[in-house]
Amino acid sequence: MKVYCGKNKGREAYKRPYKDGRPAKFRAFPPSKNDQPNEKPFETIEELALFLLKNSTWKTLVKETGETDRQVGDTIVIEGKIELAQLVT
């Protein structure tokens, strides 16, 4: 499964570590805020993808391999299989 920026397929969602030493997680942010108190963290890319499908106005962190800058993707594309039952619940 891949979650990436629709404007640049090379910019994929990634697990970002926390400054306080907690393990890295995929993160989703509401449309108006992209800071830590408002985020929703996920362990797996599948969990992130499912959440973004159900909450289409939310964004996620994306970056290209080797990039140091990070962007919050406005146009998110999801490639992969998600079971219909997961979307209904």
PDB file of N, CA, C and O in Angstrom:
ATOM      1  N   MET A   1       0.846  -1.181   0.000  1.00  0.00           N
ATOM      2  CA  MET A   1       0.000   0.000   0.000  1.00  0.00           C
ATOM      3  C   MET A   1       0.884   1.234   0.000  1.00  0.00           C
ATOM      4  O   MET A   1       1.927   1.276   0.652  1.00  0.00           O
ATOM      5  N   LYS A   2       0.442   2.239  -0.748  1.00  0.00           N
ATOM      6  CA  LYS A   2       1.157   3.513  -0.794  1.00  0.00           C
ATOM      7  C   LYS A   2       0.172   4.653  -0.567  1.00  0.00           C
ATOM      8  O   LYS A   2      -0.952   4.629  -1.069  1.00  0.00           O
ATOM      9  N   VAL A   3       0.604   5.638   0.185  1.00  0.00           N
ATOM     10  CA  VAL A   3      -0.132   6.885   0.352  1.00  0.00           C
ATOM     11  C   VAL A   3       0.848   7.972  -0.057  1.00  0.00           C
ATOM     12  O   VAL A   3       1.925   8.094   0.528  1.00  0.00           O
ATOM     13  N   TYR A   4       0.480   8.759  -1.057  1.00  0.00           N
ATOM     14  CA  TYR A   4       1.421   9.763  -1.548  1.00  0.00           C
ATOM     15  C   TYR A   4       0.696  11.032  -1.982  1.00  0.00           C
ATOM     16  O   TYR A   4      -0.530  11.079  -2.074  1.00  0.00           O
ATOM     17  N   CYS A   5       1.494  12.046  -2.243  1.00  0.00           N
ATOM     18  CA  CYS A   5       0.989  13.350  -2.669  1.00  0.00           C
ATOM     19  C   CYS A   5       0.576  13.265  -4.133  1.00  0.00           C
ATOM     20  O   CYS A   5       1.352  12.810  -4.972  1.00  0.00           O
ATOM     21  N   GLY A   6      -0.637  13.699  -4.442  1.00  0.00           N
ATOM     22  CA  GLY A   6      -1.141  13.635  -5.810  1.00  0.00           C
ATOM     23  C   GLY A   6      -0.374  14.510  -6.779  1.00  0.00           C
ATOM     24  O   GLY A   6      -0.391  14.262  -7.984  1.00  0.00           O
ATOM     25  N   LYS A   7       0.298  15.529  -6.270  1.00  0.00           N
ATOM     26  CA  LYS A   7       1.058  16.436  -7.127  1.00  0.00           C
ATOM     27  C   LYS A   7       2.445  15.877  -7.456  1.00  0.00           C
ATOM     28  O   LYS A   7       3.066  16.297  -8.433  1.00  0.00           O
ATOM     29  N   ASN A   8       2.932  14.933  -6.646  1.00  0.00           N
ATOM     30  CA  ASN A   8       4.257  14.365  -6.842  1.00  0.00           C
ATOM     31  C   ASN A   8       4.259  12.956  -6.264  1.00  0.00           C
ATOM     32  O   ASN A   8       4.348  12.784  -5.048  1.00  0.00           O
ATOM     33  N   LYS A   9       4.161  11.952  -7.122  1.00  0.00           N
ATOM     34  CA  LYS A   9       4.051  10.557  -6.684  1.00  0.00           C
ATOM     35  C   LYS A   9       5.247  10.113  -5.844  1.00  0.00           C
ATOM     36  O   LYS A   9       5.145   9.144  -5.091  1.00  0.00           O
ATOM     37  N   GLY A  10       6.366  10.802  -5.962  1.00  0.00           N
ATOM     38  CA  GLY A  10       7.553  10.452  -5.189  1.00  0.00           C
ATOM     39  C   GLY A  10       7.460  10.853  -3.726  1.00  0.00           C
ATOM     40  O   GLY A  10       8.214  10.341  -2.899  1.00  0.00           O
ATOM     41  N   ARG A  11       6.558  11.751  -3.395  1.00  0.00           N
ATOM     42  CA  ARG A  11       6.387  12.196  -2.009  1.00  0.00           C
ATOM     43  C   ARG A  11       5.390  11.293  -1.302  1.00  0.00           C
ATOM     44  O   ARG A  11       4.178  11.435  -1.461  1.00  0.00           O
ATOM     45  N   GLU A  12       5.920  10.363  -0.519  1.00  0.00           N
ATOM     46  CA  GLU A  12       5.084   9.369   0.155  1.00  0.00           C
ATOM     47  C   GLU A  12       4.932   9.680   1.635  1.00  0.00           C
ATOM     48  O   GLU A  12       5.777  10.331   2.249  1.00  0.00           O
ATOM     49  N   ALA A  13       3.820   9.190   2.191  1.00  0.00           N
ATOM     50  CA  ALA A  13       3.607   9.285   3.632  1.00  0.00           C
ATOM     51  C   ALA A  13       4.729   8.512   4.334  1.00  0.00           C
ATOM     52  O   ALA A  13       5.208   7.499   3.824  1.00  0.00           O
ATOM     53  N   TYR A  14       5.133   8.987   5.481  1.00  0.00           N
ATOM     54  CA  TYR A  14       6.219   8.331   6.211  1.00  0.00           C
ATOM     55  C   TYR A  14       5.983   8.467   7.706  1.00  0.00           C
ATOM     56  O   TYR A  14       5.223   9.320   8.164  1.00  0.00           O
ATOM     57  N   LYS A  15       6.659   7.596   8.456  1.00  0.00           N
ATOM     58  CA  LYS A  15       6.605   7.659   9.913  1.00  0.00           C
ATOM     59  C   LYS A  15       7.617   8.690  10.388  1.00  0.00           C
ATOM     60  O   LYS A  15       8.809   8.591  10.098  1.00  0.00           O
ATOM     61  N   ARG A  16       7.129   9.666  11.111  1.00  0.00           N
ATOM     62  CA  ARG A  16       8.016  10.714  11.626  1.00  0.00           C
ATOM     63  C   ARG A  16       8.213  10.504  13.122  1.00  0.00           C
ATOM     64  O   ARG A  16       7.237  10.339  13.854  1.00  0.00           O
ATOM     65  N   PRO A  17       9.471  10.507  13.591  1.00  0.00           N
ATOM     66  CA  PRO A  17       9.724  10.341  15.026  1.00  0.00           C
ATOM     67  C   PRO A  17       9.323  11.596  15.807  1.00  0.00           C
ATOM     68  O   PRO A  17       9.254  12.695  15.258  1.00  0.00           O
ATOM     69  N   TYR A  18       9.070  11.406  17.066  1.00  0.00           N
ATOM     70  CA  TYR A  18       8.751  12.525  17.950  1.00  0.00           C
ATOM     71  C   TYR A  18      10.029  13.060  18.571  1.00  0.00           C
ATOM     72  O   TYR A  18      10.973  12.307  18.813  1.00  0.00           O
ATOM     73  N   LYS A  19      10.059  14.352  18.827  1.00  0.00           N
ATOM     74  CA  LYS A  19      11.247  14.982  19.415  1.00  0.00           C
ATOM     75  C   LYS A  19      11.528  14.485  20.830  1.00  0.00           C
ATOM     76  O   LYS A  19      12.666  14.533  21.297  1.00  0.00           O
ATOM     77  N   ASP A  20      10.475  14.003  21.517  1.00  0.00           N
ATOM     78  CA  ASP A  20      10.653  13.544  22.889  1.00  0.00           C
ATOM     79  C   ASP A  20      11.103  12.079  22.979  1.00  0.00           C
ATOM     80  O   ASP A  20      11.190  11.520  24.072  1.00  0.00           O
ATOM     81  N   GLY A  21      11.388  11.464  21.829  1.00  0.00           N
ATOM     82  CA  GLY A  21      11.930  10.111  21.825  1.00  0.00           C
ATOM     83  C   GLY A  21      10.902   9.008  21.618  1.00  0.00           C
ATOM     84  O   GLY A  21      11.277   7.842  21.496  1.00  0.00           O
ATOM     85  N   ARG A  22       9.613   9.346  21.574  1.00  0.00           N
ATOM     86  CA  ARG A  22       8.611   8.312  21.304  1.00  0.00           C
ATOM     87  C   ARG A  22       8.828   7.758  19.899  1.00  0.00           C
ATOM     88  O   ARG A  22       9.369   8.442  19.031  1.00  0.00           O
ATOM     89  N   PRO A  23       8.401   6.510  19.682  1.00  0.00           N
ATOM     90  CA  PRO A  23       8.598   5.899  18.363  1.00  0.00           C
ATOM     91  C   PRO A  23       7.894   6.664  17.241  1.00  0.00           C
ATOM     92  O   PRO A  23       6.878   7.325  17.458  1.00  0.00           O
ATOM     93  N   ALA A  24       8.453   6.559  16.057  1.00  0.00           N
ATOM     94  CA  ALA A  24       7.882   7.218  14.873  1.00  0.00           C
ATOM     95  C   ALA A  24       6.523   6.634  14.542  1.00  0.00           C
ATOM     96  O   ALA A  24       6.284   5.443  14.739  1.00  0.00           O
ATOM     97  N   LYS A  25       5.630   7.483  14.035  1.00  0.00           N
ATOM     98  CA  LYS A  25       4.289   7.062  13.623  1.00  0.00           C
ATOM     99  C   LYS A  25       3.882   7.832  12.370  1.00  0.00           C
ATOM    100  O   LYS A  25       4.372   8.929  12.105  1.00  0.00           O
ATOM    101  N   PHE A  26       2.967   7.222  11.604  1.00  0.00           N
ATOM    102  CA  PHE A  26       2.289   7.966  10.553  1.00  0.00           C
ATOM    103  C   PHE A  26       1.361   8.926  11.273  1.00  0.00           C
ATOM    104  O   PHE A  26       0.834   8.593  12.334  1.00  0.00           O
ATOM    105  N   ARG A  27       1.149  10.118  10.713  1.00  0.00           N
ATOM    106  CA  ARG A  27       0.316  11.107  11.382  1.00  0.00           C
ATOM    107  C   ARG A  27      -0.668  11.740  10.411  1.00  0.00           C
ATOM    108  O   ARG A  27      -0.335  12.007   9.256  1.00  0.00           O
ATOM    109  N   ALA A  28      -1.880  11.976  10.888  1.00  0.00           N
ATOM    110  CA  ALA A  28      -2.892  12.689  10.113  1.00  0.00           C
ATOM    111  C   ALA A  28      -3.249  13.966  10.863  1.00  0.00           C
ATOM    112  O   ALA A  28      -3.226  14.010  12.093  1.00  0.00           O
ATOM    113  N   PHE A  29      -3.579  15.004  10.098  1.00  0.00           N
ATOM    114  CA  PHE A  29      -3.883  16.312  10.679  1.00  0.00           C
ATOM    115  C   PHE A  29      -5.191  16.842  10.105  1.00  0.00           C
ATOM    116  O   PHE A  29      -5.491  16.627   8.931  1.00  0.00           O
ATOM    117  N   PRO A  30      -5.976  17.540  10.939  1.00  0.00           N
ATOM    118  CA  PRO A  30      -7.201  18.148  10.421  1.00  0.00           C
ATOM    119  C   PRO A  30      -6.863  19.243   9.412  1.00  0.00           C
ATOM    120  O   PRO A  30      -5.722  19.699   9.352  1.00  0.00           O
ATOM    121  N   PRO A  31      -7.845  19.665   8.623  1.00  0.00           N
ATOM    122  CA  PRO A  31      -7.569  20.605   7.534  1.00  0.00           C
ATOM    123  C   PRO A  31      -6.951  21.932   7.955  1.00  0.00           C
ATOM    124  O   PRO A  31      -6.144  22.493   7.213  1.00  0.00           O
ATOM    125  N   SER A  32      -7.304  22.435   9.101  1.00  0.00           N
ATOM    126  CA  SER A  32      -6.842  23.772   9.473  1.00  0.00           C
ATOM    127  C   SER A  32      -5.611  23.791  10.370  1.00  0.00           C
ATOM    128  O   SER A  32      -5.035  24.855  10.595  1.00  0.00           O
ATOM    129  N   LYS A  33      -5.200  22.640  10.884  1.00  0.00           N
ATOM    130  CA  LYS A  33      -4.072  22.627  11.825  1.00  0.00           C
ATOM    131  C   LYS A  33      -3.158  21.441  11.524  1.00  0.00           C
ATOM    132  O   LYS A  33      -3.629  20.320  11.329  1.00  0.00           O
ATOM    133  N   ASN A  34      -1.870  21.691  11.488  1.00  0.00           N
ATOM    134  CA  ASN A  34      -0.934  20.586  11.283  1.00  0.00           C
ATOM    135  C   ASN A  34       0.128  20.595  12.370  1.00  0.00           C
ATOM    136  O   ASN A  34       1.328  20.575  12.097  1.00  0.00           O
ATOM    137  N   ASP A  35      -0.348  20.627  13.613  1.00  0.00           N
ATOM    138  CA  ASP A  35       0.584  20.568  14.728  1.00  0.00           C
ATOM    139  C   ASP A  35       0.264  19.362  15.608  1.00  0.00           C
ATOM    140  O   ASP A  35      -0.820  18.785  15.515  1.00  0.00           O
ATOM    141  N   GLN A  36       1.202  18.993  16.448  1.00  0.00           N
ATOM    142  CA  GLN A  36       1.122  17.768  17.222  1.00  0.00           C
ATOM    143  C   GLN A  36      -0.124  17.635  18.100  1.00  0.00           C
ATOM    144  O   GLN A  36      -0.690  16.543  18.144  1.00  0.00           O
ATOM    145  N   PRO A  37      -0.589  18.673  18.799  1.00  0.00           N
ATOM    146  CA  PRO A  37      -1.777  18.485  19.647  1.00  0.00           C
ATOM    147  C   PRO A  37      -3.035  18.090  18.868  1.00  0.00           C
ATOM    148  O   PRO A  37      -3.966  17.526  19.443  1.00  0.00           O
ATOM    149  N   ASN A  38      -3.067  18.378  17.589  1.00  0.00           N
ATOM    150  CA  ASN A  38      -4.252  18.085  16.771  1.00  0.00           C
ATOM    151  C   ASN A  38      -4.107  16.833  15.912  1.00  0.00           C
ATOM    152  O   ASN A  38      -5.044  16.472  15.200  1.00  0.00           O
ATOM    153  N   GLU A  39      -2.972  16.171  15.960  1.00  0.00           N
ATOM    154  CA  GLU A  39      -2.732  15.024  15.098  1.00  0.00           C
ATOM    155  C   GLU A  39      -3.426  13.763  15.583  1.00  0.00           C
ATOM    156  O   GLU A  39      -3.833  13.660  16.740  1.00  0.00           O
ATOM    157  N   LYS A  40      -3.552  12.810  14.676  1.00  0.00           N
ATOM    158  CA  LYS A  40      -4.018  11.473  14.991  1.00  0.00           C
ATOM    159  C   LYS A  40      -2.933  10.527  14.491  1.00  0.00           C
ATOM    160  O   LYS A  40      -2.699  10.445  13.285  1.00  0.00           O
ATOM    161  N   PRO A  41      -2.254   9.799  15.409  1.00  0.00           N
ATOM    162  CA  PRO A  41      -1.146   8.930  15.007  1.00  0.00           C
ATOM    163  C   PRO A  41      -1.605   7.514  14.621  1.00  0.00           C
ATOM    164  O   PRO A  41      -2.623   7.022  15.107  1.00  0.00           O
ATOM    165  N   PHE A  42      -0.828   6.873  13.735  1.00  0.00           N
ATOM    166  CA  PHE A  42      -1.137   5.520  13.270  1.00  0.00           C
ATOM    167  C   PHE A  42       0.137   4.689  13.204  1.00  0.00           C
ATOM    168  O   PHE A  42       1.203   5.194  12.851  1.00  0.00           O
ATOM    169  N   GLU A  43       0.019   3.415  13.547  1.00  0.00           N
ATOM    170  CA  GLU A  43       1.148   2.483  13.486  1.00  0.00           C
ATOM    171  C   GLU A  43       1.436   2.022  12.060  1.00  0.00           C
ATOM    172  O   GLU A  43       2.594   1.858  11.676  1.00  0.00           O
ATOM    173  N   THR A  44       0.368   1.812  11.272  1.00  0.00           N
ATOM    174  CA  THR A  44       0.552   1.233   9.938  1.00  0.00           C
ATOM    175  C   THR A  44       0.031   2.160   8.850  1.00  0.00           C
ATOM    176  O   THR A  44      -0.806   3.028   9.095  1.00  0.00           O
ATOM    177  N   ILE A  45       0.544   1.956   7.652  1.00  0.00           N
ATOM    178  CA  ILE A  45       0.107   2.730   6.493  1.00  0.00           C
ATOM    179  C   ILE A  45      -1.351   2.398   6.164  1.00  0.00           C
ATOM    180  O   ILE A  45      -2.090   3.258   5.687  1.00  0.00           O
ATOM    181  N   GLU A  46      -1.762   1.158   6.416  1.00  0.00           N
ATOM    182  CA  GLU A  46      -3.147   0.767   6.155  1.00  0.00           C
ATOM    183  C   GLU A  46      -4.116   1.513   7.065  1.00  0.00           C
ATOM    184  O   GLU A  46      -5.178   1.949   6.620  1.00  0.00           O
ATOM    185  N   GLU A  47      -3.758   1.662   8.332  1.00  0.00           N
ATOM    186  CA  GLU A  47      -4.605   2.420   9.264  1.00  0.00           C
ATOM    187  C   GLU A  47      -4.713   3.878   8.818  1.00  0.00           C
ATOM    188  O   GLU A  47      -5.796   4.463   8.839  1.00  0.00           O
ATOM    189  N   LEU A  48      -3.601   4.445   8.422  1.00  0.00           N
ATOM    190  CA  LEU A  48      -3.599   5.832   7.937  1.00  0.00           C
ATOM    191  C   LEU A  48      -4.488   5.962   6.697  1.00  0.00           C
ATOM    192  O   LEU A  48      -5.314   6.872   6.620  1.00  0.00           O
ATOM    193  N   ALA A  49      -4.322   5.059   5.732  1.00  0.00           N
ATOM    194  CA  ALA A  49      -5.101   5.113   4.490  1.00  0.00           C
ATOM    195  C   ALA A  49      -6.593   5.007   4.775  1.00  0.00           C
ATOM    196  O   ALA A  49      -7.387   5.763   4.217  1.00  0.00           O
ATOM    197  N   LEU A  50      -6.974   4.083   5.632  1.00  0.00           N
ATOM    198  CA  LEU A  50      -8.382   3.907   5.967  1.00  0.00           C
ATOM    199  C   LEU A  50      -8.950   5.174   6.612  1.00  0.00           C
ATOM    200  O   LEU A  50     -10.055   5.603   6.279  1.00  0.00           O
ATOM    201  N   PHE A  51      -8.196   5.765   7.529  1.00  0.00           N
ATOM    202  CA  PHE A  51      -8.636   6.989   8.181  1.00  0.00           C
ATOM    203  C   PHE A  51      -8.796   8.121   7.164  1.00  0.00           C
ATOM    204  O   PHE A  51      -9.786   8.852   7.208  1.00  0.00           O
ATOM    205  N   LEU A  52      -7.835   8.275   6.251  1.00  0.00           N
ATOM    206  CA  LEU A  52      -7.899   9.342   5.263  1.00  0.00           C
ATOM    207  C   LEU A  52      -9.065   9.153   4.288  1.00  0.00           C
ATOM    208  O   LEU A  52      -9.655  10.129   3.824  1.00  0.00           O
ATOM    209  N   LEU A  53      -9.393   7.904   3.982  1.00  0.00           N
ATOM    210  CA  LEU A  53     -10.557   7.655   3.128  1.00  0.00           C
ATOM    211  C   LEU A  53     -11.853   8.074   3.817  1.00  0.00           C
ATOM    212  O   LEU A  53     -12.771   8.580   3.172  1.00  0.00           O
ATOM    213  N   LYS A  54     -11.920   7.864   5.112  1.00  0.00           N
ATOM    214  CA  LYS A  54     -13.118   8.222   5.879  1.00  0.00           C
ATOM    215  C   LYS A  54     -13.155   9.707   6.236  1.00  0.00           C
ATOM    216  O   LYS A  54     -14.218  10.244   6.546  1.00  0.00           O
ATOM    217  N   ASN A  55     -12.006  10.370   6.194  1.00  0.00           N
ATOM    218  CA  ASN A  55     -11.875  11.779   6.585  1.00  0.00           C
ATOM    219  C   ASN A  55     -11.100  12.514   5.497  1.00  0.00           C
ATOM    220  O   ASN A  55      -9.928  12.845   5.676  1.00  0.00           O
ATOM    221  N   SER A  56     -11.753  12.763   4.380  1.00  0.00           N
ATOM    222  CA  SER A  56     -11.071  13.230   3.170  1.00  0.00           C
ATOM    223  C   SER A  56     -10.488  14.640   3.271  1.00  0.00           C
ATOM    224  O   SER A  56      -9.686  15.025   2.420  1.00  0.00           O
ATOM    225  N   THR A  57     -10.862  15.408   4.270  1.00  0.00           N
ATOM    226  CA  THR A  57     -10.290  16.751   4.395  1.00  0.00           C
ATOM    227  C   THR A  57      -8.998  16.760   5.214  1.00  0.00           C
ATOM    228  O   THR A  57      -8.298  17.772   5.256  1.00  0.00           O
ATOM    229  N   TRP A  58      -8.681  15.637   5.864  1.00  0.00           N
ATOM    230  CA  TRP A  58      -7.459  15.555   6.659  1.00  0.00           C
ATOM    231  C   TRP A  58      -6.253  15.390   5.751  1.00  0.00           C
ATOM    232  O   TRP A  58      -6.391  15.006   4.590  1.00  0.00           O
ATOM    233  N   LYS A  59      -5.057  15.684   6.283  1.00  0.00           N
ATOM    234  CA  LYS A  59      -3.797  15.624   5.541  1.00  0.00           C
ATOM    235  C   LYS A  59      -2.822  14.700   6.264  1.00  0.00           C
ATOM    236  O   LYS A  59      -3.084  14.257   7.383  1.00  0.00           O
ATOM    237  N   THR A  60      -1.700  14.417   5.618  1.00  0.00           N
ATOM    238  CA  THR A  60      -0.653  13.628   6.250  1.00  0.00           C
ATOM    239  C   THR A  60       0.719  14.152   5.832  1.00  0.00           C
ATOM    240  O   THR A  60       0.845  14.882   4.849  1.00  0.00           O
ATOM    241  N   LEU A  61       1.733  13.775   6.586  1.00  0.00           N
ATOM    242  CA  LEU A  61       3.108  14.166   6.262  1.00  0.00           C
ATOM    243  C   LEU A  61       3.621  13.335   5.099  1.00  0.00           C
ATOM    244  O   LEU A  61       3.467  12.114   5.088  1.00  0.00           O
ATOM    245  N   VAL A  62       4.229  13.993   4.119  1.00  0.00           N
ATOM    246  CA  VAL A  62       4.824  13.292   2.982  1.00  0.00           C
ATOM    247  C   VAL A  62       6.216  13.863   2.717  1.00  0.00           C
ATOM    248  O   VAL A  62       6.489  15.033   2.984  1.00  0.00           O
ATOM    249  N   LYS A  63       7.082  13.009   2.189  1.00  0.00           N
ATOM    250  CA  LYS A  63       8.396  13.489   1.751  1.00  0.00           C
ATOM    251  C   LYS A  63       8.961  12.526   0.728  1.00  0.00           C
ATOM    252  O   LYS A  63       8.583  11.356   0.671  1.00  0.00           O
ATOM    253  N   GLU A  64       9.865  13.037  -0.069  1.00  0.00           N
ATOM    254  CA  GLU A  64      10.543  12.225  -1.063  1.00  0.00           C
ATOM    255  C   GLU A  64      11.758  11.576  -0.411  1.00  0.00           C
ATOM    256  O   GLU A  64      12.348  12.149   0.506  1.00  0.00           O
ATOM    257  N   THR A  65      12.135  10.398  -0.869  1.00  0.00           N
ATOM    258  CA  THR A  65      13.308   9.715  -0.323  1.00  0.00           C
ATOM    259  C   THR A  65      14.508  10.640  -0.379  1.00  0.00           C
ATOM    260  O   THR A  65      14.809  11.210  -1.427  1.00  0.00           O
ATOM    261  N   GLY A  66      15.188  10.789   0.734  1.00  0.00           N
ATOM    262  CA  GLY A  66      16.364  11.641   0.805  1.00  0.00           C
ATOM    263  C   GLY A  66      16.074  13.095   1.133  1.00  0.00           C
ATOM    264  O   GLY A  66      17.002  13.854   1.413  1.00  0.00           O
ATOM    265  N   GLU A  67      14.820  13.499   1.106  1.00  0.00           N
ATOM    266  CA  GLU A  67      14.457  14.880   1.435  1.00  0.00           C
ATOM    267  C   GLU A  67      14.583  15.119   2.937  1.00  0.00           C
ATOM    268  O   GLU A  67      14.368  14.216   3.746  1.00  0.00           O
ATOM    269  N   THR A  68      14.930  16.330   3.283  1.00  0.00           N
ATOM    270  CA  THR A  68      14.926  16.691   4.691  1.00  0.00           C
ATOM    271  C   THR A  68      13.701  17.527   5.027  1.00  0.00           C
ATOM    272  O   THR A  68      13.251  17.528   6.173  1.00  0.00           O
ATOM    273  N   ASP A  69      13.156  18.234   4.049  1.00  0.00           N
ATOM    274  CA  ASP A  69      11.953  19.014   4.335  1.00  0.00           C
ATOM    275  C   ASP A  69      10.731  18.109   4.287  1.00  0.00           C
ATOM    276  O   ASP A  69      10.692  17.124   3.550  1.00  0.00           O
ATOM    277  N   ARG A  70       9.754  18.460   5.076  1.00  0.00           N
ATOM    278  CA  ARG A  70       8.541  17.667   5.159  1.00  0.00           C
ATOM    279  C   ARG A  70       7.355  18.537   4.792  1.00  0.00           C
ATOM    280  O   ARG A  70       7.311  19.718   5.140  1.00  0.00           O
ATOM    281  N   GLN A  71       6.404  17.960   4.096  1.00  0.00           N
ATOM    282  CA  GLN A  71       5.217  18.716   3.707  1.00  0.00           C
ATOM    283  C   GLN A  71       3.972  17.963   4.138  1.00  0.00           C
ATOM    284  O   GLN A  71       3.977  16.736   4.242  1.00  0.00           O
ATOM    285  N   VAL A  72       2.931  18.693   4.382  1.00  0.00           N
ATOM    286  CA  VAL A  72       1.641  18.081   4.649  1.00  0.00           C
ATOM    287  C   VAL A  72       0.913  18.019   3.319  1.00  0.00           C
ATOM    288  O   VAL A  72       0.622  19.051   2.714  1.00  0.00           O
ATOM    289  N   GLY A  73       0.620  16.810   2.866  1.00  0.00           N
ATOM    290  CA  GLY A  73       0.004  16.635   1.557  1.00  0.00           C
ATOM    291  C   GLY A  73      -1.446  17.082   1.519  1.00  0.00           C
ATOM    292  O   GLY A  73      -2.272  16.612   2.302  1.00  0.00           O
ATOM    293  N   ASP A  74      -1.751  17.993   0.603  1.00  0.00           N
ATOM    294  CA  ASP A  74      -3.129  18.453   0.435  1.00  0.00           C
ATOM    295  C   ASP A  74      -3.937  17.510  -0.441  1.00  0.00           C
ATOM    296  O   ASP A  74      -5.112  17.257  -0.171  1.00  0.00           O
ATOM    297  N   THR A  75      -3.316  16.993  -1.483  1.00  0.00           N
ATOM    298  CA  THR A  75      -3.986  16.067  -2.388  1.00  0.00           C
ATOM    299  C   THR A  75      -3.367  14.693  -2.173  1.00  0.00           C
ATOM    300  O   THR A  75      -2.235  14.442  -2.587  1.00  0.00           O
ATOM    301  N   ILE A  76      -4.106  13.814  -1.530  1.00  0.00           N
ATOM    302  CA  ILE A  76      -3.580  12.504  -1.162  1.00  0.00           C
ATOM    303  C   ILE A  76      -4.124  11.438  -2.110  1.00  0.00           C
ATOM    304  O   ILE A  76      -5.317  11.418  -2.411  1.00  0.00           O
ATOM    305  N   VAL A  77      -3.247  10.558  -2.578  1.00  0.00           N
ATOM    306  CA  VAL A  77      -3.622   9.429  -3.421  1.00  0.00           C
ATOM    307  C   VAL A  77      -3.293   8.157  -2.648  1.00  0.00           C
ATOM    308  O   VAL A  77      -2.231   8.050  -2.036  1.00  0.00           O
ATOM    309  N   ILE A  78      -4.210   7.196  -2.680  1.00  0.00           N
ATOM    310  CA  ILE A  78      -4.002   5.928  -1.979  1.00  0.00           C
ATOM    311  C   ILE A  78      -4.011   4.812  -3.018  1.00  0.00           C
ATOM    312  O   ILE A  78      -4.969   4.663  -3.776  1.00  0.00           O
ATOM    313  N   GLU A  79      -2.928   4.026  -3.043  1.00  0.00           N
ATOM    314  CA  GLU A  79      -2.826   2.866  -3.927  1.00  0.00           C
ATOM    315  C   GLU A  79      -2.799   1.623  -3.058  1.00  0.00           C
ATOM    316  O   GLU A  79      -2.027   1.545  -2.103  1.00  0.00           O
ATOM    317  N   GLY A  80      -3.627   0.663  -3.381  1.00  0.00           N
ATOM    318  CA  GLY A  80      -3.628  -0.586  -2.620  1.00  0.00           C
ATOM    319  C   GLY A  80      -5.048  -1.042  -2.363  1.00  0.00           C
ATOM    320  O   GLY A  80      -6.013  -0.403  -2.779  1.00  0.00           O
ATOM    321  N   LYS A  81      -5.153  -2.160  -1.668  1.00  0.00           N
ATOM    322  CA  LYS A  81      -6.444  -2.787  -1.442  1.00  0.00           C
ATOM    323  C   LYS A  81      -6.903  -2.531  -0.009  1.00  0.00           C
ATOM    324  O   LYS A  81      -6.164  -2.767   0.947  1.00  0.00           O
ATOM    325  N   ILE A  82      -8.139  -2.044   0.120  1.00  0.00           N
ATOM    326  CA  ILE A  82      -8.775  -1.895   1.425  1.00  0.00           C
ATOM    327  C   ILE A  82     -10.110  -2.610   1.327  1.00  0.00           C
ATOM    328  O   ILE A  82     -10.886  -2.363   0.403  1.00  0.00           O
ATOM    329  N   GLU A  83     -10.375  -3.485   2.266  1.00  0.00           N
ATOM    330  CA  GLU A  83     -11.618  -4.253   2.262  1.00  0.00           C
ATOM    331  C   GLU A  83     -12.808  -3.326   2.488  1.00  0.00           C
ATOM    332  O   GLU A  83     -12.742  -2.422   3.320  1.00  0.00           O
ATOM    333  N   LEU A  84     -13.878  -3.544   1.760  1.00  0.00           N
ATOM    334  CA  LEU A  84     -15.083  -2.750   1.868  1.00  0.00           C
ATOM    335  C   LEU A  84     -15.615  -2.746   3.305  1.00  0.00           C
ATOM    336  O   LEU A  84     -16.095  -1.715   3.776  1.00  0.00           O
ATOM    337  N   ALA A  85     -15.541  -3.863   3.997  1.00  0.00           N
ATOM    338  CA  ALA A  85     -16.024  -3.942   5.382  1.00  0.00           C
ATOM    339  C   ALA A  85     -15.303  -2.949   6.276  1.00  0.00           C
ATOM    340  O   ALA A  85     -15.897  -2.435   7.224  1.00  0.00           O
ATOM    341  N   GLN A  86     -14.039  -2.668   5.999  1.00  0.00           N
ATOM    342  CA  GLN A  86     -13.288  -1.711   6.789  1.00  0.00           C
ATOM    343  C   GLN A  86     -13.822  -0.292   6.603  1.00  0.00           C
ATOM    344  O   GLN A  86     -13.800   0.506   7.540  1.00  0.00           O
ATOM    345  N   LEU A  87     -14.292   0.021   5.421  1.00  0.00           N
ATOM    346  CA  LEU A  87     -14.813   1.356   5.144  1.00  0.00           C
ATOM    347  C   LEU A  87     -16.179   1.576   5.785  1.00  0.00           C
ATOM    348  O   LEU A  87     -16.524   2.706   6.131  1.00  0.00           O
ATOM    349  N   VAL A  88     -16.946   0.529   5.945  1.00  0.00           N
ATOM    350  CA  VAL A  88     -18.291   0.634   6.473  1.00  0.00           C
ATOM    351  C   VAL A  88     -18.288   0.846   7.978  1.00  0.00           C
ATOM    352  O   VAL A  88     -19.153   1.547   8.502  1.00  0.00           O
ATOM    353  N   THR A  89     -17.344   0.263   8.670  1.00  0.00           N
ATOM    354  CA  THR A  89     -17.341   0.370  10.144  1.00  0.00           C
ATOM    355  C   THR A  89     -16.909   1.720  10.612  1.00  0.00           C
ATOM    356  O   THR A  89     -16.854   1.968  11.817  1.00  0.00           O
TER     357      THR A  89
END
